[in-house]
Amino acid sequence: ETRVQAGDANSNTFAGASIGAEIPVAKNVALVAGAAFDLRRYDRADPLFLTKRRDDRLDVSAGVKVAVLPNVFLQPRVTYARNWSNIALYDHDRWTATLSARVEF
């Protein structure tokens, strides 16, 4: 919730669900995947488009987790994100690819 009523077009009610998995396929390698979906309904009409915004968003990711040292991992990952919105400015999809290094302890 916004603190000032003038910002209520940015306040929303949402519900979401997510799931993820890490599946070992070799001693130092695991497949990782995840998915998330959420629904967002905004409290007031957008001041520019004069309608209440409604968004549905889906994120899906897949990657590989490789141990390079006992507690150090490299993880290349691809993610697809899709946002459906009744306001065209916010209706979009995108692909991203990342390579991360992480330490687990």
Secondary structure, 3 states (H helix, E strand, C coil): CCCCHHHHHHCEEEEEEEEEEEEEEECCEEEEEEEEEEEEEEEEECCCCCCEEEEEEEEEEEEEEEEEECCEEEEEEEEEEEEEECCHHHCEEEEEEEEEEEECC
